[in-house]
């Protein structure tokens, strides 16, 4: 799942914090399919990450795109 969001973020010109740094209007088209716009020109994934083990969620949060997600997007247990 984390690799998917890394790829989609790159295709839409987003850095690992969800800030748009793209160079093309095409990158902004259909942004709302995968992301919601937050304050400060930042985008967050339209996703809920679910797993039975909290360790998996910790690995995603500690990864290169862990800051992309809102804390309440993680469900485990």
HTML snippet that shows the backbone in 3Dmol.js (N, CA, C, O; Angstrom):
<script src="https://3Dmol.org/build/3Dmol-min.js"></script>
<div id="view" style="width:600px;height:400px;position:relative"></div>
<script>
const pdb = `
ATOM      1  N   UNK A   1       0.786  -1.191   0.000  1.00  0.00           N
ATOM      2  CA  UNK A   1       0.000   0.000   0.000  1.00  0.00           C
ATOM      3  C   UNK A   1       0.836   1.266   0.000  1.00  0.00           C
ATOM      4  O   UNK A   1       0.489   2.232  -0.679  1.00  0.00           O
ATOM      5  N   UNK A   2       1.928   1.279   0.748  1.00  0.00           N
ATOM      6  CA  UNK A   2       2.763   2.477   0.827  1.00  0.00           C
ATOM      7  C   UNK A   2       3.406   2.784  -0.521  1.00  0.00           C
ATOM      8  O   UNK A   2       3.529   3.950  -0.894  1.00  0.00           O
ATOM      9  N   UNK A   3       3.814   1.756  -1.252  1.00  0.00           N
ATOM     10  CA  UNK A   3       4.426   1.957  -2.570  1.00  0.00           C
ATOM     11  C   UNK A   3       3.421   2.567  -3.545  1.00  0.00           C
ATOM     12  O   UNK A   3       3.785   3.392  -4.383  1.00  0.00           O
ATOM     13  N   UNK A   4       2.161   2.160  -3.436  1.00  0.00           N
ATOM     14  CA  UNK A   4       1.112   2.733  -4.285  1.00  0.00           C
ATOM     15  C   UNK A   4       1.022   4.235  -4.065  1.00  0.00           C
ATOM     16  O   UNK A   4       1.012   5.004  -5.026  1.00  0.00           O
ATOM     17  N   UNK A   5       0.957   4.660  -2.807  1.00  0.00           N
ATOM     18  CA  UNK A   5       0.813   6.085  -2.516  1.00  0.00           C
ATOM     19  C   UNK A   5       2.055   6.871  -2.903  1.00  0.00           C
ATOM     20  O   UNK A   5       1.956   8.037  -3.285  1.00  0.00           O
ATOM     21  N   UNK A   6       3.210   6.253  -2.809  1.00  0.00           N
ATOM     22  CA  UNK A   6       4.439   6.912  -3.242  1.00  0.00           C
ATOM     23  C   UNK A   6       4.393   7.153  -4.752  1.00  0.00           C
ATOM     24  O   UNK A   6       4.760   8.231  -5.221  1.00  0.00           O
ATOM     25  N   UNK A   7       3.947   6.158  -5.507  1.00  0.00           N
ATOM     26  CA  UNK A   7       3.852   6.284  -6.961  1.00  0.00           C
ATOM     27  C   UNK A   7       2.814   7.329  -7.361  1.00  0.00           C
ATOM     28  O   UNK A   7       3.092   8.197  -8.188  1.00  0.00           O
ATOM     29  N   UNK A   8       1.621   7.247  -6.776  1.00  0.00           N
ATOM     30  CA  UNK A   8       0.546   8.189  -7.108  1.00  0.00           C
ATOM     31  C   UNK A   8       0.950   9.619  -6.743  1.00  0.00           C
ATOM     32  O   UNK A   8       0.650  10.557  -7.481  1.00  0.00           O
ATOM     33  N   UNK A   9       1.621   9.783  -5.620  1.00  0.00           N
ATOM     34  CA  UNK A   9       2.073  11.121  -5.215  1.00  0.00           C
ATOM     35  C   UNK A   9       3.044  11.689  -6.235  1.00  0.00           C
ATOM     36  O   UNK A   9       2.944  12.857  -6.613  1.00  0.00           O
ATOM     37  N   UNK A  10       3.974  10.874  -6.676  1.00  0.00           N
ATOM     38  CA  UNK A  10       4.935  11.317  -7.685  1.00  0.00           C
ATOM     39  C   UNK A  10       4.272  11.694  -8.994  1.00  0.00           C
ATOM     40  O   UNK A  10       4.637  12.691  -9.618  1.00  0.00           O
ATOM     41  N   UNK A  11       3.299  10.901  -9.411  1.00  0.00           N
ATOM     42  CA  UNK A  11       2.591  11.190 -10.659  1.00  0.00           C
ATOM     43  C   UNK A  11       1.824  12.505 -10.595  1.00  0.00           C
ATOM     44  O   UNK A  11       1.644  13.170 -11.615  1.00  0.00           O
ATOM     45  N   UNK A  12       1.373  12.879  -9.406  1.00  0.00           N
ATOM     46  CA  UNK A  12       0.616  14.117  -9.245  1.00  0.00           C
ATOM     47  C   UNK A  12       1.484  15.281  -8.761  1.00  0.00           C
ATOM     48  O   UNK A  12       0.955  16.355  -8.472  1.00  0.00           O
ATOM     49  N   UNK A  13       2.792  15.094  -8.668  1.00  0.00           N
ATOM     50  CA  UNK A  13       3.694  16.177  -8.303  1.00  0.00           C
ATOM     51  C   UNK A  13       3.704  16.527  -6.836  1.00  0.00           C
ATOM     52  O   UNK A  13       3.999  17.667  -6.475  1.00  0.00           O
ATOM     53  N   UNK A  14       3.386  15.566  -5.975  1.00  0.00           N
ATOM     54  CA  UNK A  14       3.382  15.811  -4.530  1.00  0.00           C
ATOM     55  C   UNK A  14       4.653  15.277  -3.894  1.00  0.00           C
ATOM     56  O   UNK A  14       5.151  14.218  -4.276  1.00  0.00           O
ATOM     57  N   UNK A  15       5.179  16.017  -2.917  1.00  0.00           N
ATOM     58  CA  UNK A  15       6.323  15.507  -2.173  1.00  0.00           C
ATOM     59  C   UNK A  15       5.831  14.612  -1.036  1.00  0.00           C
ATOM     60  O   UNK A  15       4.632  14.362  -0.914  1.00  0.00           O
ATOM     61  N   UNK A  16       6.746  14.136  -0.213  1.00  0.00           N
ATOM     62  CA  UNK A  16       6.390  13.183   0.843  1.00  0.00           C
ATOM     63  C   UNK A  16       5.531  13.794   1.949  1.00  0.00           C
ATOM     64  O   UNK A  16       4.984  13.066   2.777  1.00  0.00           O
ATOM     65  N   UNK A  17       5.408  15.121   1.972  1.00  0.00           N
ATOM     66  CA  UNK A  17       4.548  15.793   2.949  1.00  0.00           C
ATOM     67  C   UNK A  17       3.202  16.194   2.365  1.00  0.00           C
ATOM     68  O   UNK A  17       2.373  16.787   3.055  1.00  0.00           O
ATOM     69  N   UNK A  18       2.981  15.870   1.086  1.00  0.00           N
ATOM     70  CA  UNK A  18       1.717  16.196   0.445  1.00  0.00           C
ATOM     71  C   UNK A  18       1.653  17.585  -0.161  1.00  0.00           C
ATOM     72  O   UNK A  18       0.574  18.044  -0.537  1.00  0.00           O
ATOM     73  N   UNK A  19       2.785  18.261  -0.262  1.00  0.00           N
ATOM     74  CA  UNK A  19       2.835  19.602  -0.843  1.00  0.00           C
ATOM     75  C   UNK A  19       3.040  19.480  -2.350  1.00  0.00           C
ATOM     76  O   UNK A  19       3.900  18.728  -2.809  1.00  0.00           O
ATOM     77  N   UNK A  20       2.243  20.225  -3.116  1.00  0.00           N
ATOM     78  CA  UNK A  20       2.341  20.182  -4.569  1.00  0.00           C
ATOM     79  C   UNK A  20       3.582  20.930  -5.032  1.00  0.00           C
ATOM     80  O   UNK A  20       3.751  22.114  -4.742  1.00  0.00           O
ATOM     81  N   UNK A  21       4.448  20.226  -5.756  1.00  0.00           N
ATOM     82  CA  UNK A  21       5.655  20.798  -6.346  1.00  0.00           C
ATOM     83  C   UNK A  21       5.716  20.480  -7.831  1.00  0.00           C
ATOM     84  O   UNK A  21       6.787  20.512  -8.437  1.00  0.00           O
ATOM     85  N   UNK A  22       4.580  20.178  -8.406  1.00  0.00           N
ATOM     86  CA  UNK A  22       4.533  19.755  -9.797  1.00  0.00           C
ATOM     87  C   UNK A  22       4.844  20.868 -10.774  1.00  0.00           C
ATOM     88  O   UNK A  22       4.997  22.033 -10.406  1.00  0.00           O
ATOM     89  N   UNK A  23       4.934  20.471 -12.034  1.00  0.00           N
ATOM     90  CA  UNK A  23       5.297  21.407 -13.088  1.00  0.00           C
ATOM     91  C   UNK A  23       4.260  21.470 -14.198  1.00  0.00           C
ATOM     92  O   UNK A  23       4.454  22.191 -15.177  1.00  0.00           O
ATOM     93  N   UNK A  24       3.172  20.737 -14.070  1.00  0.00           N
ATOM     94  CA  UNK A  24       2.203  20.649 -15.152  1.00  0.00           C
ATOM     95  C   UNK A  24       0.777  20.728 -14.613  1.00  0.00           C
ATOM     96  O   UNK A  24       0.465  20.183 -13.554  1.00  0.00           O
ATOM     97  N   UNK A  25      -0.070  21.410 -15.355  1.00  0.00           N
ATOM     98  CA  UNK A  25      -1.490  21.466 -15.001  1.00  0.00           C
ATOM     99  C   UNK A  25      -2.120  20.075 -15.055  1.00  0.00           C
ATOM    100  O   UNK A  25      -3.098  19.808 -14.357  1.00  0.00           O
ATOM    101  N   UNK A  26      -1.563  19.196 -15.877  1.00  0.00           N
ATOM    102  CA  UNK A  26      -2.084  17.835 -15.979  1.00  0.00           C
ATOM    103  C   UNK A  26      -1.980  17.090 -14.649  1.00  0.00           C
ATOM    104  O   UNK A  26      -2.802  16.222 -14.354  1.00  0.00           O
ATOM    105  N   UNK A  27      -0.973  17.430 -13.851  1.00  0.00           N
ATOM    106  CA  UNK A  27      -0.809  16.774 -12.557  1.00  0.00           C
ATOM    107  C   UNK A  27      -1.932  17.145 -11.593  1.00  0.00           C
ATOM    108  O   UNK A  27      -2.268  16.363 -10.705  1.00  0.00           O
ATOM    109  N   UNK A  28      -2.506  18.317 -11.759  1.00  0.00           N
ATOM    110  CA  UNK A  28      -3.586  18.759 -10.877  1.00  0.00           C
ATOM    111  C   UNK A  28      -4.949  18.213 -11.300  1.00  0.00           C
ATOM    112  O   UNK A  28      -5.881  18.156 -10.498  1.00  0.00           O
ATOM    113  N   UNK A  29      -5.053  17.812 -12.570  1.00  0.00           N
ATOM    114  CA  UNK A  29      -6.310  17.232 -13.034  1.00  0.00           C
ATOM    115  C   UNK A  29      -6.560  15.915 -12.310  1.00  0.00           C
ATOM    116  O   UNK A  29      -5.654  15.098 -12.144  1.00  0.00           O
ATOM    117  N   UNK A  30      -7.762  15.731 -11.897  1.00  0.00           N
ATOM    118  CA  UNK A  30      -8.181  14.497 -11.220  1.00  0.00           C
ATOM    119  C   UNK A  30      -7.447  14.247  -9.903  1.00  0.00           C
ATOM    120  O   UNK A  30      -7.425  13.117  -9.416  1.00  0.00           O
ATOM    121  N   UNK A  31      -6.851  15.279  -9.328  1.00  0.00           N
ATOM    122  CA  UNK A  31      -6.183  15.140  -8.031  1.00  0.00           C
ATOM    123  C   UNK A  31      -7.178  14.643  -6.985  1.00  0.00           C
ATOM    124  O   UNK A  31      -6.820  13.891  -6.079  1.00  0.00           O
ATOM    125  N   UNK A  32      -8.440  15.076  -7.124  1.00  0.00           N
ATOM    126  CA  UNK A  32      -9.452  14.726  -6.127  1.00  0.00           C
ATOM    127  C   UNK A  32      -9.865  13.260  -6.166  1.00  0.00           C
ATOM    128  O   UNK A  32     -10.601  12.805  -5.290  1.00  0.00           O
ATOM    129  N   UNK A  33      -9.408  12.520  -7.160  1.00  0.00           N
ATOM    130  CA  UNK A  33      -9.698  11.085  -7.197  1.00  0.00           C
ATOM    131  C   UNK A  33      -8.996  10.387  -6.037  1.00  0.00           C
ATOM    132  O   UNK A  33      -9.570   9.501  -5.403  1.00  0.00           O
ATOM    133  N   UNK A  34      -7.764  10.780  -5.760  1.00  0.00           N
ATOM    134  CA  UNK A  34      -6.958  10.125  -4.732  1.00  0.00           C
ATOM    135  C   UNK A  34      -6.688  10.982  -3.502  1.00  0.00           C
ATOM    136  O   UNK A  34      -6.352  10.447  -2.445  1.00  0.00           O
ATOM    137  N   UNK A  35      -6.829  12.307  -3.619  1.00  0.00           N
ATOM    138  CA  UNK A  35      -6.424  13.200  -2.538  1.00  0.00           C
ATOM    139  C   UNK A  35      -7.500  14.233  -2.220  1.00  0.00           C
ATOM    140  O   UNK A  35      -8.272  14.638  -3.089  1.00  0.00           O
ATOM    141  N   UNK A  36      -7.533  14.649  -0.953  1.00  0.00           N
ATOM    142  CA  UNK A  36      -8.325  15.800  -0.516  1.00  0.00           C
ATOM    143  C   UNK A  36      -7.359  16.942  -0.263  1.00  0.00           C
ATOM    144  O   UNK A  36      -6.255  16.729   0.238  1.00  0.00           O
ATOM    145  N   UNK A  37      -7.774  18.157  -0.611  1.00  0.00           N
ATOM    146  CA  UNK A  37      -6.919  19.306  -0.361  1.00  0.00           C
ATOM    147  C   UNK A  37      -7.103  19.769   1.075  1.00  0.00           C
ATOM    148  O   UNK A  37      -8.226  19.992   1.528  1.00  0.00           O
ATOM    149  N   UNK A  38      -6.006  19.910   1.778  1.00  0.00           N
ATOM    150  CA  UNK A  38      -6.013  20.410   3.152  1.00  0.00           C
ATOM    151  C   UNK A  38      -5.497  21.849   3.131  1.00  0.00           C
ATOM    152  O   UNK A  38      -5.284  22.414   2.057  1.00  0.00           O
ATOM    153  N   UNK A  39      -5.300  22.430   4.277  1.00  0.00           N
ATOM    154  CA  UNK A  39      -4.807  23.804   4.340  1.00  0.00           C
ATOM    155  C   UNK A  39      -3.355  23.887   3.892  1.00  0.00           C
ATOM    156  O   UNK A  39      -2.614  22.906   3.957  1.00  0.00           O
ATOM    157  N   UNK A  40      -2.968  25.052   3.443  1.00  0.00           N
ATOM    158  CA  UNK A  40      -1.588  25.277   3.057  1.00  0.00           C
ATOM    159  C   UNK A  40      -1.173  24.591   1.771  1.00  0.00           C
ATOM    160  O   UNK A  40      -0.015  24.202   1.625  1.00  0.00           O
ATOM    161  N   UNK A  41      -2.107  24.435   0.828  1.00  0.00           N
ATOM    162  CA  UNK A  41      -1.811  23.790  -0.454  1.00  0.00           C
ATOM    163  C   UNK A  41      -1.238  22.394  -0.262  1.00  0.00           C
ATOM    164  O   UNK A  41      -0.385  21.946  -1.027  1.00  0.00           O
ATOM    165  N   UNK A  42      -1.716  21.722   0.762  1.00  0.00           N
ATOM    166  CA  UNK A  42      -1.271  20.365   1.064  1.00  0.00           C
ATOM    167  C   UNK A  42      -2.393  19.396   0.722  1.00  0.00           C
ATOM    168  O   UNK A  42      -3.573  19.713   0.870  1.00  0.00           O
ATOM    169  N   UNK A  43      -2.011  18.221   0.266  1.00  0.00           N
ATOM    170  CA  UNK A  43      -2.978  17.195  -0.100  1.00  0.00           C
ATOM    171  C   UNK A  43      -2.767  15.957   0.761  1.00  0.00           C
ATOM    172  O   UNK A  43      -1.633  15.577   1.054  1.00  0.00           O
ATOM    173  N   UNK A  44      -3.868  15.334   1.161  1.00  0.00           N
ATOM    174  CA  UNK A  44      -3.807  14.109   1.963  1.00  0.00           C
ATOM    175  C   UNK A  44      -4.581  13.014   1.240  1.00  0.00           C
ATOM    176  O   UNK A  44      -5.591  13.292   0.593  1.00  0.00           O
ATOM    177  N   UNK A  45      -4.118  11.771   1.346  1.00  0.00           N
ATOM    178  CA  UNK A  45      -4.793  10.670   0.654  1.00  0.00           C
ATOM    179  C   UNK A  45      -6.225  10.464   1.138  1.00  0.00           C
ATOM    180  O   UNK A  45      -6.533  10.623   2.319  1.00  0.00           O
ATOM    181  N   UNK A  46      -7.076  10.109   0.204  1.00  0.00           N
ATOM    182  CA  UNK A  46      -8.445   9.702   0.537  1.00  0.00           C
ATOM    183  C   UNK A  46      -8.379   8.207   0.791  1.00  0.00           C
ATOM    184  O   UNK A  46      -8.732   7.405  -0.074  1.00  0.00           O
ATOM    185  N   UNK A  47      -7.928   7.836   1.977  1.00  0.00           N
ATOM    186  CA  UNK A  47      -7.694   6.427   2.276  1.00  0.00           C
ATOM    187  C   UNK A  47      -7.833   6.157   3.761  1.00  0.00           C
ATOM    188  O   UNK A  47      -7.633   7.037   4.598  1.00  0.00           O
ATOM    189  N   UNK A  48      -8.177   4.928   4.060  1.00  0.00           N
ATOM    190  CA  UNK A  48      -8.143   4.414   5.425  1.00  0.00           C
ATOM    191  C   UNK A  48      -7.267   3.174   5.377  1.00  0.00           C
ATOM    192  O   UNK A  48      -7.538   2.252   4.608  1.00  0.00           O
ATOM    193  N   UNK A  49      -6.230   3.144   6.181  1.00  0.00           N
ATOM    194  CA  UNK A  49      -5.319   2.007   6.225  1.00  0.00           C
ATOM    195  C   UNK A  49      -5.700   1.129   7.404  1.00  0.00           C
ATOM    196  O   UNK A  49      -5.739   1.597   8.542  1.00  0.00           O
ATOM    197  N   UNK A  50      -5.979  -0.136   7.140  1.00  0.00           N
ATOM    198  CA  UNK A  50      -6.481  -1.058   8.157  1.00  0.00           C
ATOM    199  C   UNK A  50      -5.585  -2.283   8.226  1.00  0.00           C
ATOM    200  O   UNK A  50      -5.216  -2.846   7.195  1.00  0.00           O
ATOM    201  N   UNK A  51      -5.234  -2.699   9.443  1.00  0.00           N
ATOM    202  CA  UNK A  51      -4.463  -3.915   9.647  1.00  0.00           C
ATOM    203  C   UNK A  51      -4.722  -4.421  11.059  1.00  0.00           C
ATOM    204  O   UNK A  51      -5.078  -3.649  11.950  1.00  0.00           O
ATOM    205  N   UNK A  52      -4.542  -5.706  11.252  1.00  0.00           N
ATOM    206  CA  UNK A  52      -4.740  -6.288  12.577  1.00  0.00           C
ATOM    207  C   UNK A  52      -3.578  -6.007  13.515  1.00  0.00           C
ATOM    208  O   UNK A  52      -3.747  -6.014  14.734  1.00  0.00           O
ATOM    209  N   UNK A  53      -2.399  -5.760  12.955  1.00  0.00           N
ATOM    210  CA  UNK A  53      -1.209  -5.547  13.775  1.00  0.00           C
ATOM    211  C   UNK A  53      -0.765  -4.090  13.717  1.00  0.00           C
ATOM    212  O   UNK A  53      -0.601  -3.542  12.627  1.00  0.00           O
ATOM    213  N   UNK A  54      -0.568  -3.458  14.864  1.00  0.00           N
ATOM    214  CA  UNK A  54      -0.130  -2.063  14.868  1.00  0.00           C
ATOM    215  C   UNK A  54       1.276  -1.874  14.302  1.00  0.00           C
ATOM    216  O   UNK A  54       1.611  -0.780  13.846  1.00  0.00           O
ATOM    217  N   UNK A  55       2.095  -2.906  14.321  1.00  0.00           N
ATOM    218  CA  UNK A  55       3.456  -2.801  13.794  1.00  0.00           C
ATOM    219  C   UNK A  55       3.493  -2.457  12.320  1.00  0.00           C
ATOM    220  O   UNK A  55       4.391  -1.750  11.861  1.00  0.00           O
ATOM    221  N   UNK A  56       2.523  -2.953  11.581  1.00  0.00           N
ATOM    222  CA  UNK A  56       2.448  -2.644  10.154  1.00  0.00           C
ATOM    223  C   UNK A  56       2.183  -1.159   9.943  1.00  0.00           C
ATOM    224  O   UNK A  56       2.788  -0.530   9.074  1.00  0.00           O
ATOM    225  N   UNK A  57       1.293  -0.614  10.727  1.00  0.00           N
ATOM    226  CA  UNK A  57       0.978   0.811  10.617  1.00  0.00           C
ATOM    227  C   UNK A  57       2.168   1.667  11.054  1.00  0.00           C
ATOM    228  O   UNK A  57       2.420   2.727  10.480  1.00  0.00           O
ATOM    229  N   UNK A  58       2.890   1.206  12.062  1.00  0.00           N
ATOM    230  CA  UNK A  58       4.087   1.926  12.498  1.00  0.00           C
ATOM    231  C   UNK A  58       5.122   1.972  11.384  1.00  0.00           C
ATOM    232  O   UNK A  58       5.801   2.983  11.208  1.00  0.00           O
ATOM    233  N   UNK A  59       5.245   0.882  10.629  1.00  0.00           N
ATOM    234  CA  UNK A  59       6.198   0.835   9.519  1.00  0.00           C
ATOM    235  C   UNK A  59       5.809   1.826   8.424  1.00  0.00           C
ATOM    236  O   UNK A  59       6.675   2.475   7.837  1.00  0.00           O
ATOM    237  N   UNK A  60       4.529   1.942   8.151  1.00  0.00           N
ATOM    238  CA  UNK A  60       4.064   2.902   7.141  1.00  0.00           C
ATOM    239  C   UNK A  60       4.329   4.326   7.618  1.00  0.00           C
ATOM    240  O   UNK A  60       4.814   5.157   6.849  1.00  0.00           O
ATOM    241  N   UNK A  61       4.016   4.611   8.875  1.00  0.00           N
ATOM    242  CA  UNK A  61       4.245   5.953   9.429  1.00  0.00           C
ATOM    243  C   UNK A  61       5.717   6.334   9.437  1.00  0.00           C
ATOM    244  O   UNK A  61       6.062   7.499   9.238  1.00  0.00           O
ATOM    245  N   UNK A  62       6.582   5.358   9.667  1.00  0.00           N
ATOM    246  CA  UNK A  62       8.020   5.622   9.720  1.00  0.00           C
ATOM    247  C   UNK A  62       8.650   5.668   8.332  1.00  0.00           C
ATOM    248  O   UNK A  62       9.801   6.080   8.191  1.00  0.00           O
ATOM    249  N   UNK A  63       7.916   5.253   7.316  1.00  0.00           N
ATOM    250  CA  UNK A  63       8.428   5.224   5.951  1.00  0.00           C
ATOM    251  C   UNK A  63       8.554   6.611   5.344  1.00  0.00           C
ATOM    252  O   UNK A  63       8.191   7.608   5.969  1.00  0.00           O
ATOM    253  N   UNK A  64       9.073   6.671   4.119  1.00  0.00           N
ATOM    254  CA  UNK A  64       9.321   7.960   3.473  1.00  0.00           C
ATOM    255  C   UNK A  64       8.061   8.789   3.214  1.00  0.00           C
ATOM    256  O   UNK A  64       8.151  10.013   3.114  1.00  0.00           O
ATOM    257  N   UNK A  65       6.901   8.163   3.105  1.00  0.00           N
ATOM    258  CA  UNK A  65       5.663   8.890   2.863  1.00  0.00           C
ATOM    259  C   UNK A  65       4.696   8.796   4.041  1.00  0.00           C
ATOM    260  O   UNK A  65       3.494   9.003   3.875  1.00  0.00           O
ATOM    261  N   UNK A  66       5.209   8.488   5.217  1.00  0.00           N
ATOM    262  CA  UNK A  66       4.377   8.361   6.409  1.00  0.00           C
ATOM    263  C   UNK A  66       3.696   9.651   6.825  1.00  0.00           C
ATOM    264  O   UNK A  66       2.606   9.617   7.394  1.00  0.00           O
ATOM    265  N   UNK A  67       4.326  10.798   6.548  1.00  0.00           N
ATOM    266  CA  UNK A  67       3.752  12.094   6.914  1.00  0.00           C
ATOM    267  C   UNK A  67       2.626  12.521   5.985  1.00  0.00           C
ATOM    268  O   UNK A  67       1.938  13.509   6.240  1.00  0.00           O
ATOM    269  N   UNK A  68       2.445  11.765   4.904  1.00  0.00           N
ATOM    270  CA  UNK A  68       1.396  12.081   3.936  1.00  0.00           C
ATOM    271  C   UNK A  68       0.006  11.840   4.516  1.00  0.00           C
ATOM    272  O   UNK A  68      -0.951  12.515   4.137  1.00  0.00           O
ATOM    273  N   UNK A  69      -0.108  10.885   5.431  1.00  0.00           N
ATOM    274  CA  UNK A  69      -1.404  10.459   5.956  1.00  0.00           C
ATOM    275  C   UNK A  69      -1.776  11.197   7.234  1.00  0.00           C
ATOM    276  O   UNK A  69      -0.913  11.585   8.021  1.00  0.00           O
ATOM    277  N   UNK A  70      -3.064  11.380   7.422  1.00  0.00           N
ATOM    278  CA  UNK A  70      -3.561  11.907   8.696  1.00  0.00           C
ATOM    279  C   UNK A  70      -3.486  10.790   9.734  1.00  0.00           C
ATOM    280  O   UNK A  70      -3.677   9.624   9.388  1.00  0.00           O
ATOM    281  N   UNK A  71      -3.214  11.113  10.989  1.00  0.00           N
ATOM    282  CA  UNK A  71      -3.142  10.068  12.027  1.00  0.00           C
ATOM    283  C   UNK A  71      -4.431   9.267  12.174  1.00  0.00           C
ATOM    284  O   UNK A  71      -4.388   8.080  12.500  1.00  0.00           O
ATOM    285  N   UNK A  72      -5.571   9.899  11.939  1.00  0.00           N
ATOM    286  CA  UNK A  72      -6.830   9.170  12.087  1.00  0.00           C
ATOM    287  C   UNK A  72      -7.178   8.310  10.873  1.00  0.00           C
ATOM    288  O   UNK A  72      -8.252   7.708  10.834  1.00  0.00           O
ATOM    289  N   UNK A  73      -6.290   8.244   9.887  1.00  0.00           N
ATOM    290  CA  UNK A  73      -6.482   7.354   8.738  1.00  0.00           C
ATOM    291  C   UNK A  73      -6.019   5.931   9.044  1.00  0.00           C
ATOM    292  O   UNK A  73      -6.238   5.026   8.239  1.00  0.00           O
ATOM    293  N   UNK A  74      -5.387   5.725  10.186  1.00  0.00           N
ATOM    294  CA  UNK A  74      -4.853   4.416  10.555  1.00  0.00           C
ATOM    295  C   UNK A  74      -5.804   3.710  11.519  1.00  0.00           C
ATOM    296  O   UNK A  74      -6.185   4.271  12.546  1.00  0.00           O
ATOM    297  N   UNK A  75      -6.180   2.486  11.185  1.00  0.00           N
ATOM    298  CA  UNK A  75      -7.036   1.673  12.046  1.00  0.00           C
ATOM    299  C   UNK A  75      -6.350   0.327  12.229  1.00  0.00           C
ATOM    300  O   UNK A  75      -6.011  -0.338  11.250  1.00  0.00           O
ATOM    301  N   UNK A  76      -6.145  -0.074  13.473  1.00  0.00           N
ATOM    302  CA  UNK A  76      -5.510  -1.372  13.734  1.00  0.00           C
ATOM    303  C   UNK A  76      -6.050  -1.948  15.026  1.00  0.00           C
ATOM    304  O   UNK A  76      -6.663  -1.260  15.841  1.00  0.00           O
ATOM    305  N   UNK A  77      -5.797  -3.246  15.181  1.00  0.00           N
ATOM    306  CA  UNK A  77      -6.197  -3.887  16.427  1.00  0.00           C
ATOM    307  C   UNK A  77      -7.224  -4.959  16.284  1.00  0.00           C
ATOM    308  O   UNK A  77      -7.629  -5.562  17.277  1.00  0.00           O
TER     309      UNK A  77
END
`;
const viewer = $3Dmol.createViewer("view");
viewer.addModel(pdb, "pdb");
viewer.setStyle({}, {cartoon: {color: "spectrum"}});
viewer.zoomTo();
viewer.render();
</script>
